[in-house]
Amino acid sequence: MLAVWLWLRDDRRWVRNLGVIAVVGVILQGILGGLRVMMMKDQIGIFHACVAQAFLGLLVFIALVTTKFWSSLTNRHFDSHKFSPIKSLAIAITVAIYAQLALGATMRHQHRDLAILDFPTANSAWIPDTSAAALAKINAWRDARALSDVSAFQIWLQMVHRFLAAIIAIAIVAFCARVWRELRDFVALKRLSLLWVVLIFCQITLGAWVIWSNKAADVATAHVALGAVMLSFGVSISAICWRISGRVGAPRRPDTAARRPYHNQQPA
């Protein structure tokens, strides 16, 4: 229905093509879901989860580019020296969030107990010892409590997830600070960046709670859901920056995009 609506209501070919890509994405997700059930392969499950997040990002982008707000961005003009770093940072953060979601999917689809059971430390240390002797001691402790054995890879996978979360948090705070300092008149982006900061700290809190609750289903589900919201914000903010970047430093000129009459000649 979305693809049909776009082809009937929007004259921008690239937007129509996004609708077609969305249809292909749905079909691919269905195939991957079926293969996951039939073959019981964790690798397929991880890929299925990653495609799902990419599909969500696509839908968010489609929703954004069909709004009046998107059209109004043609009237925004900023100093390229100030704006280019902001755009690059937004895109880098969004890519990092997607990578973080992929790491989370990899951990979830192992279907095992938590590799590290404490936070903010890791096995009572800031940097976990994953030597053979340390792992033997850790697994003996876990076996006594009917917990699944853990490998060095699983421990470091969670540590990378933690480290990347910290990097993303610092980057989002830096992004917000720069937007508020450099783009004082861009109210929408200022609000989005501030909400992004709130969301990342809520997400980190949920991540810690997942560990403290020993991966309680409701907490883990909320953590996954908020991760998707974080990605949606990243896609939206990056798209807004991309939209404006094509007009940074350029003089205002009439928009020549062909739109249908009932679109009131909104720009592409």
BALOBA-1460 file (C-alpha; in Angstrom, 3 decimals):
// residues 268
<rec num="1" residu="m" x="0.000" y="0.000" z="0.000"/>
<rec num="2" residu="l" x="2.818" y="2.410" z="0.810"/>
<rec num="3" residu="a" x="4.513" y="1.876" z="-2.549"/>
<rec num="4" residu="v" x="1.228" y="2.304" z="-4.432"/>
<rec num="5" residu="w" x="0.427" y="5.477" z="-2.495"/>
<rec num="6" residu="l" x="3.843" y="6.940" z="-3.281"/>
<rec num="7" residu="w" x="3.503" y="6.170" z="-6.983"/>
<rec num="8" residu="l" x="0.051" y="7.760" z="-7.111"/>
<rec num="9" residu="r" x="0.676" y="10.796" z="-4.912"/>
<rec num="10" residu="d" x="4.322" y="11.768" z="-5.359"/>
<rec num="11" residu="d" x="6.048" y="12.817" z="-8.580"/>
<rec num="12" residu="r" x="9.587" y="12.499" z="-7.215"/>
<rec num="13" residu="r" x="11.032" y="9.403" z="-8.827"/>
<rec num="14" residu="w" x="13.546" y="8.792" z="-6.052"/>
<rec num="15" residu="v" x="10.740" y="8.746" z="-3.480"/>
<rec num="16" residu="r" x="8.762" y="6.295" z="-5.625"/>
<rec num="17" residu="n" x="11.836" y="4.100" z="-5.841"/>
<rec num="18" residu="l" x="12.092" y="4.117" z="-2.053"/>
<rec num="19" residu="g" x="8.590" y="2.644" z="-1.983"/>
<rec num="20" residu="v" x="9.705" y="-0.160" z="-4.293"/>
<rec num="21" residu="i" x="12.743" y="-0.805" z="-2.110"/>
<rec num="22" residu="a" x="10.421" y="-1.010" z="0.899"/>
<rec num="23" residu="v" x="8.381" y="-3.711" z="-0.851"/>
<rec num="24" residu="v" x="11.571" y="-5.652" z="-1.601"/>
<rec num="25" residu="g" x="12.566" y="-5.240" z="2.040"/>
<rec num="26" residu="v" x="9.293" y="-6.735" z="3.257"/>
<rec num="27" residu="i" x="9.710" y="-9.714" z="0.931"/>
<rec num="28" residu="l" x="13.311" y="-10.211" z="2.045"/>
<rec num="29" residu="q" x="12.281" y="-10.071" z="5.696"/>
<rec num="30" residu="g" x="9.592" y="-12.677" z="5.092"/>
<rec num="31" residu="i" x="12.082" y="-14.996" z="3.399"/>
<rec num="32" residu="l" x="14.640" y="-14.533" z="6.167"/>
<rec num="33" residu="g" x="11.994" y="-15.138" z="8.827"/>
<rec num="34" residu="g" x="10.949" y="-18.367" z="7.142"/>
<rec num="35" residu="l" x="14.539" y="-19.543" z="6.786"/>
<rec num="36" residu="r" x="15.191" y="-18.725" z="10.445"/>
<rec num="37" residu="v" x="12.301" y="-20.941" z="11.528"/>
<rec num="38" residu="m" x="13.100" y="-23.778" z="9.139"/>
<rec num="39" residu="m" x="16.878" y="-23.873" z="9.472"/>
<rec num="40" residu="m" x="17.253" y="-22.650" z="13.086"/>
<rec num="41" residu="k" x="20.443" y="-20.794" z="12.189"/>
<rec num="42" residu="d" x="21.489" y="-18.030" z="14.578"/>
<rec num="43" residu="q" x="23.380" y="-16.309" z="11.764"/>
<rec num="44" residu="i" x="20.138" y="-15.932" z="9.820"/>
<rec num="45" residu="g" x="18.456" y="-14.554" z="12.930"/>
<rec num="46" residu="i" x="21.177" y="-11.920" z="13.313"/>
<rec num="47" residu="f" x="20.887" y="-10.911" z="9.657"/>
<rec num="48" residu="h" x="17.099" y="-10.848" z="9.995"/>
<rec num="49" residu="a" x="17.391" y="-8.446" z="12.942"/>
<rec num="50" residu="c" x="19.826" y="-6.183" z="11.083"/>
<rec num="51" residu="v" x="17.606" y="-6.024" z="8.003"/>
<rec num="52" residu="a" x="14.654" y="-5.179" z="10.255"/>
<rec num="53" residu="q" x="16.489" y="-2.159" z="11.655"/>
<rec num="54" residu="a" x="17.509" y="-1.031" z="8.171"/>
<rec num="55" residu="f" x="13.891" y="-1.404" z="7.037"/>
<rec num="56" residu="l" x="12.733" y="0.728" z="9.967"/>
<rec num="57" residu="g" x="15.242" y="3.399" z="9.001"/>
<rec num="58" residu="l" x="13.909" y="3.338" z="5.440"/>
<rec num="59" residu="l" x="10.315" y="3.797" z="6.611"/>
<rec num="60" residu="v" x="11.334" y="6.675" z="8.871"/>
<rec num="61" residu="f" x="13.107" y="8.335" z="5.949"/>
<rec num="62" residu="i" x="10.093" y="7.882" z="3.666"/>
<rec num="63" residu="a" x="7.797" y="9.337" z="6.317"/>
<rec num="64" residu="l" x="10.101" y="12.332" z="6.738"/>
<rec num="65" residu="v" x="10.489" y="13.180" z="3.043"/>
<rec num="66" residu="t" x="6.716" y="13.229" z="2.524"/>
<rec num="67" residu="t" x="6.114" y="15.942" z="5.146"/>
<rec num="68" residu="k" x="5.710" y="19.702" z="4.742"/>
<rec num="69" residu="f" x="8.617" y="20.096" z="7.150"/>
<rec num="70" residu="w" x="10.922" y="18.420" z="4.614"/>
<rec num="71" residu="s" x="9.812" y="20.869" z="1.938"/>
<rec num="72" residu="s" x="10.328" y="23.827" z="4.263"/>
<rec num="73" residu="l" x="14.000" y="22.927" z="4.666"/>
<rec num="74" residu="t" x="14.713" y="24.490" z="1.260"/>
<rec num="75" residu="n" x="14.563" y="27.872" z="2.966"/>
<rec num="76" residu="r" x="17.325" y="26.993" z="5.442"/>
<rec num="77" residu="h" x="20.813" y="28.347" z="4.745"/>
<rec num="78" residu="f" x="23.866" y="27.988" z="6.984"/>
<rec num="79" residu="d" x="27.580" y="28.640" z="6.890"/>
<rec num="80" residu="s" x="29.194" y="25.565" z="5.307"/>
<rec num="81" residu="h" x="32.182" y="25.741" z="7.679"/>
<rec num="82" residu="k" x="29.833" y="25.410" z="10.640"/>
<rec num="83" residu="f" x="27.347" y="22.987" z="9.147"/>
<rec num="84" residu="s" x="29.551" y="20.365" z="7.453"/>
<rec num="85" residu="p" x="31.055" y="18.999" z="10.720"/>
<rec num="86" residu="i" x="27.561" y="18.783" z="12.227"/>
<rec num="87" residu="k" x="26.305" y="16.779" z="9.265"/>
<rec num="88" residu="s" x="29.310" y="14.434" z="9.334"/>
<rec num="89" residu="l" x="28.927" y="13.854" z="13.071"/>
<rec num="90" residu="a" x="25.214" y="13.070" z="12.731"/>
<rec num="91" residu="i" x="25.860" y="10.482" z="10.022"/>
<rec num="92" residu="a" x="28.761" y="8.916" z="11.947"/>
<rec num="93" residu="i" x="26.626" y="8.589" z="15.084"/>
<rec num="94" residu="t" x="23.796" y="6.982" z="13.121"/>
<rec num="95" residu="v" x="26.169" y="4.430" z="11.590"/>
<rec num="96" residu="a" x="27.570" y="3.709" z="15.064"/>
<rec num="97" residu="i" x="24.056" y="3.186" z="16.443"/>
<rec num="98" residu="y" x="23.315" y="0.707" z="13.660"/>
<rec num="99" residu="a" x="26.545" y="-1.150" z="14.449"/>
<rec num="100" residu="q" x="25.544" y="-1.149" z="18.119"/>
<rec num="101" residu="l" x="22.176" y="-2.692" z="17.247"/>
<rec num="102" residu="a" x="23.976" y="-5.361" z="15.218"/>
<rec num="103" residu="l" x="26.159" y="-6.166" z="18.238"/>
<rec num="104" residu="g" x="23.046" y="-6.425" z="20.383"/>
<rec num="105" residu="a" x="21.419" y="-8.772" z="17.881"/>
<rec num="106" residu="t" x="24.547" y="-10.943" z="17.873"/>
<rec num="107" residu="m" x="24.419" y="-11.261" z="21.662"/>
<rec num="108" residu="r" x="20.667" y="-11.950" z="21.751"/>
<rec num="109" residu="h" x="20.805" y="-14.680" z="19.145"/>
<rec num="110" residu="q" x="23.362" y="-16.663" z="21.102"/>
<rec num="111" residu="h" x="20.418" y="-17.619" z="23.344"/>
<rec num="112" residu="r" x="22.653" y="-17.927" z="26.392"/>
<rec num="113" residu="d" x="22.897" y="-16.381" z="29.831"/>
<rec num="114" residu="l" x="24.632" y="-13.027" z="30.155"/>
<rec num="115" residu="a" x="28.370" y="-13.244" z="29.519"/>
<rec num="116" residu="i" x="29.012" y="-10.600" z="32.195"/>
<rec num="117" residu="l" x="26.728" y="-10.440" z="35.215"/>
<rec num="118" residu="d" x="27.809" y="-7.142" z="36.778"/>
<rec num="119" residu="f" x="27.844" y="-3.478" z="35.774"/>
<rec num="120" residu="p" x="29.655" y="-1.102" z="35.518"/>
<rec num="121" residu="t" x="32.483" y="-3.530" z="36.262"/>
<rec num="122" residu="a" x="32.983" y="-6.750" z="34.313"/>
<rec num="123" residu="n" x="33.485" y="-9.840" z="36.444"/>
<rec num="124" residu="s" x="34.508" y="-7.496" z="39.284"/>
<rec num="125" residu="a" x="37.137" y="-5.753" z="37.143"/>
<rec num="126" residu="w" x="37.133" y="-2.749" z="34.825"/>
<rec num="127" residu="i" x="38.952" y="-4.753" z="32.149"/>
<rec num="128" residu="p" x="37.982" y="-8.439" z="32.318"/>
<rec num="129" residu="d" x="40.595" y="-11.179" z="32.466"/>
<rec num="130" residu="t" x="39.835" y="-13.673" z="29.699"/>
<rec num="131" residu="s" x="42.878" y="-15.906" z="30.034"/>
<rec num="132" residu="a" x="42.334" y="-19.664" z="30.033"/>
<rec num="133" residu="a" x="42.796" y="-19.842" z="33.805"/>
<rec num="134" residu="a" x="40.370" y="-16.982" z="34.423"/>
<rec num="135" residu="l" x="37.757" y="-18.489" z="32.102"/>
<rec num="136" residu="a" x="38.042" y="-21.851" z="33.848"/>
<rec num="137" residu="k" x="37.409" y="-20.166" z="37.193"/>
<rec num="138" residu="i" x="34.509" y="-18.108" z="35.801"/>
<rec num="139" residu="n" x="32.851" y="-21.123" z="34.188"/>
<rec num="140" residu="a" x="33.242" y="-23.210" z="37.341"/>
<rec num="141" residu="w" x="31.418" y="-20.471" z="39.242"/>
<rec num="142" residu="r" x="28.723" y="-20.318" z="36.553"/>
<rec num="143" residu="d" x="28.309" y="-24.108" z="36.429"/>
<rec num="144" residu="a" x="27.628" y="-24.151" z="40.162"/>
<rec num="145" residu="r" x="24.719" y="-21.777" z="39.529"/>
<rec num="146" residu="a" x="23.353" y="-23.578" z="36.453"/>
<rec num="147" residu="l" x="24.483" y="-20.802" z="34.110"/>
<rec num="148" residu="s" x="25.757" y="-21.464" z="30.601"/>
<rec num="149" residu="d" x="29.506" y="-21.444" z="30.033"/>
<rec num="150" residu="v" x="31.050" y="-18.325" z="28.573"/>
<rec num="151" residu="s" x="33.901" y="-17.776" z="26.119"/>
<rec num="152" residu="a" x="36.383" y="-14.942" z="25.756"/>
<rec num="153" residu="f" x="34.604" y="-13.898" z="22.555"/>
<rec num="154" residu="q" x="31.270" y="-13.548" z="24.352"/>
<rec num="155" residu="i" x="32.814" y="-11.491" z="27.142"/>
<rec num="156" residu="w" x="34.581" y="-9.133" z="24.762"/>
<rec num="157" residu="l" x="31.486" y="-8.868" z="22.584"/>
<rec num="158" residu="q" x="29.617" y="-7.418" z="25.551"/>
<rec num="159" residu="m" x="32.581" y="-5.186" z="26.403"/>
<rec num="160" residu="v" x="32.627" y="-3.768" z="22.863"/>
<rec num="161" residu="h" x="28.885" y="-3.147" z="23.224"/>
<rec num="162" residu="r" x="29.582" y="-1.194" z="26.423"/>
<rec num="163" residu="f" x="32.503" y="0.771" z="24.987"/>
<rec num="164" residu="l" x="30.550" y="1.693" z="21.858"/>
<rec num="165" residu="a" x="27.609" y="2.841" z="23.987"/>
<rec num="166" residu="a" x="29.934" y="5.226" z="25.835"/>
<rec num="167" residu="i" x="31.375" y="6.545" z="22.574"/>
<rec num="168" residu="i" x="27.897" y="7.093" z="21.130"/>
<rec num="169" residu="a" x="26.779" y="8.912" z="24.282"/>
<rec num="170" residu="i" x="29.765" y="11.268" z="24.177"/>
<rec num="171" residu="a" x="29.247" y="11.884" z="20.460"/>
<rec num="172" residu="i" x="25.536" y="12.678" z="20.866"/>
<rec num="173" residu="v" x="26.249" y="15.124" z="23.686"/>
<rec num="174" residu="a" x="28.916" y="16.766" z="21.503"/>
<rec num="175" residu="f" x="26.482" y="16.905" z="18.584"/>
<rec num="176" residu="c" x="23.791" y="18.514" z="20.728"/>
<rec num="177" residu="a" x="26.227" y="21.078" z="22.120"/>
<rec num="178" residu="r" x="27.419" y="22.002" z="18.646"/>
<rec num="179" residu="v" x="23.895" y="22.338" z="17.268"/>
<rec num="180" residu="w" x="22.844" y="24.581" z="20.139"/>
<rec num="181" residu="r" x="25.977" y="26.683" z="19.735"/>
<rec num="182" residu="e" x="26.175" y="26.932" z="15.938"/>
<rec num="183" residu="l" x="22.537" y="26.628" z="14.796"/>
<rec num="184" residu="r" x="20.677" y="28.712" z="17.326"/>
<rec num="185" residu="d" x="17.883" y="29.579" z="14.891"/>
<rec num="186" residu="f" x="17.194" y="25.977" z="13.863"/>
<rec num="187" residu="v" x="14.653" y="25.143" z="16.576"/>
<rec num="188" residu="a" x="13.599" y="21.751" z="15.179"/>
<rec num="189" residu="l" x="17.145" y="20.381" z="15.051"/>
<rec num="190" residu="k" x="17.899" y="21.778" z="18.505"/>
<rec num="191" residu="r" x="14.905" y="19.950" z="19.952"/>
<rec num="192" residu="l" x="15.720" y="16.705" z="18.164"/>
<rec num="193" residu="s" x="19.329" y="16.816" z="19.347"/>
<rec num="194" residu="l" x="18.242" y="17.425" z="22.938"/>
<rec num="195" residu="l" x="15.782" y="14.525" z="22.808"/>
<rec num="196" residu="w" x="18.574" y="12.378" z="21.371"/>
<rec num="197" residu="v" x="20.650" y="13.113" z="24.469"/>
<rec num="198" residu="v" x="17.755" y="12.155" z="26.746"/>
<rec num="199" residu="l" x="17.202" y="8.935" z="24.799"/>
<rec num="200" residu="i" x="20.833" y="7.804" z="24.920"/>
<rec num="201" residu="f" x="20.986" y="8.164" z="28.693"/>
<rec num="202" residu="c" x="17.674" y="6.316" z="29.045"/>
<rec num="203" residu="q" x="19.108" y="3.601" z="26.797"/>
<rec num="204" residu="i" x="22.288" y="3.280" z="28.852"/>
<rec num="205" residu="t" x="20.161" y="3.027" z="31.995"/>
<rec num="206" residu="l" x="18.096" y="0.258" z="30.414"/>
<rec num="207" residu="g" x="21.275" y="-1.520" z="29.319"/>
<rec num="208" residu="a" x="22.561" y="-1.502" z="32.880"/>
<rec num="209" residu="w" x="19.155" y="-2.646" z="34.114"/>
<rec num="210" residu="v" x="19.253" y="-5.592" z="31.708"/>
<rec num="211" residu="i" x="22.379" y="-6.800" z="33.501"/>
<rec num="212" residu="w" x="21.180" y="-5.990" z="37.021"/>
<rec num="213" residu="s" x="17.892" y="-7.832" z="36.354"/>
<rec num="214" residu="n" x="19.712" y="-10.808" z="34.789"/>
<rec num="215" residu="k" x="18.146" y="-10.095" z="31.396"/>
<rec num="216" residu="a" x="14.523" y="-9.744" z="32.520"/>
<rec num="217" residu="a" x="12.322" y="-10.098" z="29.441"/>
<rec num="218" residu="d" x="10.437" y="-6.817" z="29.834"/>
<rec num="219" residu="v" x="13.595" y="-4.785" z="30.468"/>
<rec num="220" residu="a" x="15.464" y="-6.416" z="27.578"/>
<rec num="221" residu="t" x="12.510" y="-5.803" z="25.253"/>
<rec num="222" residu="a" x="12.387" y="-2.129" z="26.253"/>
<rec num="223" residu="h" x="16.142" y="-1.888" z="25.629"/>
<rec num="224" residu="v" x="15.749" y="-3.293" z="22.112"/>
<rec num="225" residu="a" x="12.760" y="-1.053" z="21.362"/>
<rec num="226" residu="l" x="14.522" y="2.096" z="22.540"/>
<rec num="227" residu="g" x="17.511" y="1.150" z="20.412"/>
<rec num="228" residu="a" x="15.214" y="1.240" z="17.381"/>
<rec num="229" residu="v" x="13.950" y="4.672" z="18.459"/>
<rec num="230" residu="m" x="17.561" y="5.855" z="18.768"/>
<rec num="231" residu="l" x="18.214" y="4.715" z="15.200"/>
<rec num="232" residu="s" x="15.043" y="6.457" z="14.000"/>
<rec num="233" residu="f" x="16.251" y="9.722" z="15.511"/>
<rec num="234" residu="g" x="19.646" y="9.238" z="13.891"/>
<rec num="235" residu="v" x="18.122" y="8.630" z="10.467"/>
<rec num="236" residu="s" x="15.839" y="11.662" z="10.807"/>
<rec num="237" residu="i" x="18.586" y="14.004" z="11.991"/>
<rec num="238" residu="s" x="21.047" y="12.768" z="9.354"/>
<rec num="239" residu="a" x="18.421" y="13.156" z="6.629"/>
<rec num="240" residu="i" x="17.665" y="16.713" z="7.730"/>
<rec num="241" residu="c" x="21.370" y="17.545" z="7.676"/>
<rec num="242" residu="w" x="21.741" y="15.912" z="4.260"/>
<rec num="243" residu="r" x="18.768" y="17.892" z="2.936"/>
<rec num="244" residu="i" x="20.219" y="21.185" z="4.079"/>
<rec num="245" residu="s" x="23.807" y="20.373" z="3.057"/>
<rec num="246" residu="g" x="22.843" y="20.512" z="-0.622"/>
<rec num="247" residu="r" x="21.860" y="24.129" z="-0.127"/>
<rec num="248" residu="v" x="24.514" y="25.303" z="2.338"/>
<rec num="249" residu="g" x="26.029" y="28.528" z="1.106"/>
<rec num="250" residu="a" x="23.905" y="28.475" z="-2.052"/>
<rec num="251" residu="p" x="21.769" y="31.447" z="-3.051"/>
<rec num="252" residu="r" x="18.049" y="31.012" z="-2.892"/>
<rec num="253" residu="r" x="16.531" y="29.990" z="-6.187"/>
<rec num="254" residu="p" x="13.132" y="28.766" z="-7.343"/>
<rec num="255" residu="d" x="12.555" y="25.074" z="-6.933"/>
<rec num="256" residu="t" x="12.043" y="23.337" z="-10.264"/>
<rec num="257" residu="a" x="10.885" y="19.993" z="-8.915"/>
<rec num="258" residu="a" x="7.749" y="18.796" z="-10.660"/>
<rec num="259" residu="r" x="4.990" y="18.149" z="-8.179"/>
<rec num="260" residu="r" x="1.322" y="17.551" z="-8.780"/>
<rec num="261" residu="p" x="-1.100" y="20.470" z="-8.366"/>
<rec num="262" residu="y" x="-2.621" y="19.287" z="-5.109"/>
<rec num="263" residu="h" x="0.850" y="19.266" z="-3.579"/>
<rec num="264" residu="n" x="0.836" y="23.070" z="-3.839"/>
<rec num="265" residu="q" x="4.125" y="22.898" z="-5.719"/>
<rec num="266" residu="q" x="6.114" y="21.736" z="-2.675"/>
<rec num="267" residu="p" x="9.842" y="21.301" z="-3.407"/>
<rec num="268" residu="a" x="11.433" y="17.924" z="-3.952"/>
